[in-house]
Amino acid sequence: MEYSLRLGECAVVRRGWLSQQRVFFVGESSTGIFSVVVEWSAAHNSAAYNLFFAKSQKDIALPKGRITVLRVDRNELHFRYERSA
């Protein structure tokens, strides 16, 4: 599934019974570097972490999935999320 996030927005990329995984677009932290926050929850447990990537990086591995960056700039991230088994 494809998603388009503007600065500060999030998308629920994986939803299950009492669980979900969300991706937030945090923006450009410095020239050529962008940041996303991954948040997951399962029942009463949750965690979030901030990831930094070069704009040239197109594949990002997540727990139980993968993001393929289609386009990124200062204010917008367009990506495809693919679930893994």
C-alpha positions in Angstrom: 0.0 0.0 0.0 1.3 3.5 -0.8 1.2 6.4 1.6 2.0 10.1 1.4 2.8 12.0 4.6 3.4 15.6 5.1 5.6 17.0 7.9 4.3 15.7 11.3 1.7 13.3 9.9 1.5 9.6 10.6 0.1 6.5 8.9 -1.0 3.2 10.4 0.9 0.8 8.2 0.0 -2.4 10.0 -3.0 -3.1 12.2 -3.8 -6.3 14.0 -6.0 -7.5 16.9 -4.8 -5.2 19.8 -1.7 -4.1 17.9 -0.6 -1.6 15.3 2.5 -0.1 13.7 2.6 3.6 12.8 5.1 5.6 10.8 5.5 9.4 11.4 7.4 11.7 9.0 9.5 14.0 11.1 11.2 15.9 8.2 14.7 16.8 7.2 17.1 16.9 10.2 20.0 18.3 8.1 20.9 18.6 4.5 20.3 15.3 2.7 19.1 13.5 5.9 15.5 12.8 6.7 13.9 11.2 9.8 10.9 8.9 10.4 9.6 7.7 13.7 8.3 4.1 14.0 5.8 3.3 16.8 4.4 -0.1 17.5 2.0 -1.3 20.1 0.8 -4.8 21.1 -1.7 -5.1 23.9 -0.2 -3.1 26.8 3.3 -2.9 25.4 4.6 -0.2 23.0 7.8 1.4 21.8 8.8 4.2 19.5 12.1 5.0 17.9 13.5 7.7 15.6 15.4 6.6 12.4 17.6 8.8 10.3 18.4 8.1 6.6 20.1 9.7 3.7 17.8 10.9 1.0 19.4 8.5 -1.4 18.4 5.4 0.6 15.3 3.8 -0.9 14.7 0.7 1.3 14.1 0.8 5.1 13.5 -2.5 7.0 10.9 -2.4 9.8 9.7 -5.1 12.1 7.4 -7.3 10.0 7.7 -5.1 6.9 9.6 -2.9 4.6 9.3 0.7 3.4 10.3 1.6 -0.2 10.8 5.4 -0.5 9.3 6.7 -3.7 9.9 10.4 -3.1 11.1 12.5 -0.2 11.7 16.3 0.2 11.7 18.8 3.1 8.0 18.6 3.6 6.7 15.3 2.2 7.4 11.6 2.2 5.8 9.3 -0.3 6.4 5.6 0.3 5.2 2.0 -0.2 4.8 -0.4 2.7 5.1 -4.1 2.1 4.3 -6.6 4.9 6.5 -9.6 5.5 5.4 -12.9 6.8 
